[in-house]
Amino acid sequence: MTEDTNLSKEPGTHKEFSQDSIYLISYPKIVFLYPTLMVSVAAAIFMTFAGESAHIGGEREHVAEVMALIFLGVFGFNLTVLAFDFPRTTSLTLFFLGAAIFMGAWMILRFNPDIVPPLTNLLKGLRPWANSQMYWLFSGILGLIFICVGIYVRFDYWEVKGNELLHHHGFLSDLERFSAPNLKIDKEISDIFEYLLLRSGRLVLHPRNEPRAIVLENVPFISSKEKQITRMLGALQVQVRTDNS
């Protein structure tokens, strides 16, 4: 889905917008793994407090196996989100079709285990298990990567002000300036799952007198950011035209 916004409005079409700066941050795709991190931390806490009862042969062995299956399922879903782009209509159709097939097959095998004995035996043999150390180590590694990403984006981000577009980058705070008036914005939401996870999408900025567009991938809360920029620059144009009249 693509939305074009050309910020050349007539006087009086925007209310006064008082926000001084709007910050735009392009994140790497690994940030979409936060559901896996949450499940991993929850599994680590459970396995730690369950202790020996969650080990193989313990009273909570079955719960530990279900926890491992949930972790693997969420991790697999996250990897699918990273690997492929899912357009809105196609992705939802495939998702509900896959969920319906899975639930139907599970119900058939659950109540009629003799229909496909090899497959039933295979499913019964799936008993994944991991101890608390594995979950804690996985959470620590992924959490450390998240921290590094958070530090990195502090040295590479964009700032939209009333009359200019600023690019802050580098450890020495290098700065590039672009003209913001008459800025054209393209908002693209090409992956429904990425949008559901972080309300993110692609933001394409077309500064005036610049031959190449500025493409920002994986901008969180992209719809809100696009509306804020539109209101800010629209209010600026209204104010300039009023002073010149």
C-alpha positions as CSV (number, residue, x, y, z in Angstrom):
1,M,0.0,0.0,0.0
2,T,1.4,3.4,-1.0
3,E,0.2,6.8,0.1
4,D,1.6,10.0,-1.4
5,T,1.5,13.3,0.4
6,N,2.5,16.5,-1.4
7,L,2.8,19.3,1.1
8,S,1.6,22.2,-1.0
9,K,-1.7,23.2,0.7
10,E,-3.8,26.3,0.6
11,P,-3.8,28.8,3.5
12,G,-6.0,27.8,6.4
13,T,-6.1,24.1,5.7
14,H,-3.9,23.1,8.7
15,K,-4.2,24.0,12.4
16,E,-1.1,25.4,14.1
17,F,1.4,22.6,14.9
18,S,3.6,23.4,17.9
19,Q,6.0,20.4,17.8
20,D,9.6,21.5,17.1
21,S,11.2,18.3,15.8
22,I,10.1,14.9,14.6
23,Y,12.6,12.1,14.8
24,L,12.7,9.3,12.2
25,I,14.7,6.2,12.9
26,S,15.3,3.3,10.4
27,Y,15.7,0.1,12.3
28,P,17.2,-3.2,11.1
29,K,14.8,-6.1,10.7
30,I,16.1,-7.9,13.8
31,V,13.9,-5.7,16.0
32,F,10.9,-7.8,14.8
33,L,12.3,-10.7,16.9
34,Y,11.1,-9.0,20.1
35,P,8.2,-11.6,20.4
36,T,10.8,-14.4,20.4
37,L,12.8,-12.5,23.1
38,M,9.7,-12.2,25.3
39,V,8.8,-15.9,25.0
40,S,12.4,-16.9,25.6
41,V,12.5,-14.8,28.8
42,A,9.2,-16.2,30.0
43,A,10.4,-19.8,29.3
44,A,13.7,-19.1,31.1
45,I,11.8,-17.8,34.2
46,F,9.4,-20.7,34.2
47,M,12.2,-23.3,33.8
48,T,14.2,-21.6,36.6
49,F,11.4,-21.6,39.1
50,A,10.1,-25.1,38.1
51,G,13.5,-26.6,38.7
52,E,13.8,-30.4,38.7
53,S,10.1,-30.9,38.2
54,A,10.4,-29.5,34.6
55,H,13.2,-31.8,33.7
56,I,12.7,-35.0,31.7
57,G,10.8,-37.4,33.9
58,G,9.6,-34.7,36.3
59,E,6.0,-33.7,37.1
60,R,6.1,-30.6,34.8
61,E,7.9,-32.3,31.9
62,H,4.9,-31.9,29.7
63,V,4.5,-28.2,30.5
64,A,8.2,-27.8,29.6
65,E,7.7,-29.5,26.3
66,V,4.7,-27.3,25.5
67,M,6.8,-24.2,26.4
68,A,9.5,-25.4,24.0
69,L,7.0,-25.9,21.2
70,I,5.6,-22.4,21.8
71,F,9.1,-20.9,21.7
72,L,9.9,-22.8,18.4
73,G,6.6,-21.7,16.9
74,V,7.1,-18.0,17.7
75,F,10.7,-18.2,16.6
76,G,9.7,-19.8,13.3
77,F,7.0,-17.2,12.7
78,N,9.5,-14.4,13.4
79,L,12.1,-15.9,11.0
80,T,9.3,-16.1,8.3
81,V,8.6,-12.4,8.9
82,L,12.3,-11.6,8.4
83,A,12.7,-13.8,5.3
84,F,9.6,-12.8,3.3
85,D,7.4,-9.8,2.5
86,F,3.7,-10.4,2.9
87,P,1.4,-8.1,1.0
88,R,-1.8,-7.3,2.9
89,T,-4.4,-9.4,1.1
90,T,-2.2,-12.3,0.1
91,S,-0.6,-12.7,3.5
92,L,-3.9,-12.7,5.4
93,T,-5.4,-15.3,3.0
94,L,-2.4,-17.6,3.3
95,F,-2.3,-17.1,7.1
96,F,-5.9,-18.1,7.7
97,L,-5.7,-20.9,5.1
98,G,-2.6,-22.3,6.8
99,A,-4.2,-22.0,10.3
100,A,-7.4,-23.7,9.1
101,I,-5.5,-26.6,7.5
102,F,-3.3,-27.0,10.7
103,M,-6.3,-27.0,13.0
104,G,-8.3,-29.3,10.8
105,A,-5.4,-31.8,10.5
106,W,-4.7,-31.6,14.3
107,M,-8.4,-32.3,15.1
108,I,-8.5,-35.2,12.7
109,L,-5.4,-36.8,14.1
110,R,-6.4,-36.1,17.7
111,F,-9.8,-37.9,17.5
112,N,-8.9,-40.4,14.8
113,P,-5.2,-41.4,15.4
114,D,-5.5,-44.5,13.3
115,I,-6.2,-42.6,10.0
116,V,-2.5,-41.9,9.3
117,P,-0.5,-44.0,11.9
118,P,3.0,-42.9,10.7
119,L,2.1,-39.2,10.9
120,T,0.4,-39.7,14.3
121,N,3.5,-41.5,15.7
122,L,5.7,-38.7,14.3
123,L,3.6,-36.0,16.1
124,K,3.6,-38.0,19.3
125,G,7.4,-38.3,19.0
126,L,7.8,-34.5,18.9
127,R,8.9,-33.8,22.5
128,P,11.3,-30.9,22.4
129,W,12.9,-29.8,25.6
130,A,15.4,-27.2,26.7
131,N,16.7,-26.2,30.2
132,S,16.7,-22.8,31.7
133,Q,20.4,-22.2,30.7
134,M,19.5,-22.4,27.0
135,Y,16.7,-20.0,27.3
136,W,18.7,-17.6,29.4
137,L,21.7,-17.7,27.0
138,F,19.4,-17.2,24.0
139,S,17.7,-14.3,25.7
140,G,21.0,-12.8,26.7
141,I,22.4,-13.0,23.2
142,L,19.3,-11.5,21.6
143,G,19.0,-8.9,24.3
144,L,22.6,-7.8,23.8
145,I,22.0,-7.4,20.1
146,F,18.9,-5.3,20.8
147,I,21.0,-3.1,23.1
148,C,23.7,-2.7,20.4
149,V,21.0,-1.8,17.9
150,G,19.6,0.8,20.3
151,I,23.0,2.4,20.7
152,Y,23.7,2.3,16.9
153,V,20.5,4.1,15.9
154,R,21.4,7.0,18.3
155,F,24.2,7.7,15.9
156,D,22.2,7.5,12.7
157,Y,18.8,9.1,12.6
158,W,16.8,11.8,10.8
159,E,15.2,14.9,12.2
160,V,12.4,16.9,10.6
161,K,12.2,20.5,11.6
162,G,9.9,23.3,10.4
163,N,12.2,24.4,7.5
164,E,14.8,21.7,7.1
165,L,15.5,18.0,7.1
166,L,18.6,17.0,9.1
167,H,20.5,13.7,8.9
168,H,22.5,13.0,12.1
169,H,25.1,10.2,11.6
170,G,28.5,9.1,12.8
171,F,30.2,9.0,16.2
172,L,31.3,12.6,15.7
173,S,27.7,13.8,15.0
174,D,28.1,14.6,11.3
175,L,25.2,16.5,10.0
176,E,23.6,16.8,6.6
177,R,20.9,19.4,5.8
178,F,18.1,19.3,3.3
179,S,15.4,21.8,2.5
180,A,12.1,20.7,4.1
181,P,9.5,23.1,2.5
182,N,7.6,21.4,-0.4
183,L,8.8,18.0,0.9
184,K,7.0,15.1,-0.7
185,I,6.5,12.0,1.4
186,D,5.7,8.4,0.2
187,K,4.4,6.0,2.9
188,E,4.6,2.4,1.9
189,I,3.3,-0.6,4.0
190,S,4.4,-3.6,2.0
191,D,4.4,-6.2,4.9
192,I,1.3,-6.6,7.0
193,F,3.1,-8.6,9.7
194,E,5.8,-6.0,10.1
195,Y,3.1,-3.4,10.4
196,L,1.2,-5.4,13.0
197,L,4.4,-6.0,15.1
198,L,5.7,-2.4,15.2
199,R,3.3,-0.4,13.0
200,S,6.3,0.0,10.8
201,G,6.8,0.6,7.1
202,R,8.9,2.4,4.5
203,L,9.1,6.2,4.4
204,V,10.4,7.8,1.2
205,L,11.4,11.4,1.4
206,H,11.8,13.6,-1.6
207,P,13.5,16.9,-0.6
208,R,13.3,19.8,-3.0
209,N,16.3,20.1,-5.5
210,E,17.6,16.7,-4.5
211,P,18.1,14.2,-7.4
212,R,17.8,11.1,-5.2
213,A,15.0,10.1,-2.8
214,I,15.8,9.3,0.8
215,V,14.5,5.8,1.7
216,L,14.0,4.9,5.4
217,E,13.2,1.3,6.0
218,N,11.3,-0.1,9.0
219,V,10.2,3.2,10.6
220,P,8.0,2.4,13.7
221,F,4.6,4.0,14.0
222,I,4.9,5.2,10.4
223,S,1.4,6.5,10.0
224,S,1.7,8.7,13.1
225,K,5.0,10.0,11.9
226,E,3.7,10.8,8.5
227,K,0.7,12.7,9.9
228,Q,3.0,14.7,12.3
229,I,5.3,15.7,9.4
230,T,2.3,16.7,7.3
231,R,0.9,18.9,10.0
232,M,4.2,20.5,10.9
233,L,5.2,21.5,7.3
234,G,1.6,22.4,6.4
235,A,1.5,24.8,9.4
236,L,4.8,26.3,8.4
237,Q,3.6,27.0,4.9
238,V,0.4,28.6,6.2
239,Q,2.4,30.9,8.6
240,V,4.8,31.9,5.8
241,R,2.0,32.8,3.4
242,T,0.2,34.7,6.1
243,D,3.2,36.9,6.8
244,N,3.8,37.6,3.1
245,S,0.2,38.7,2.6
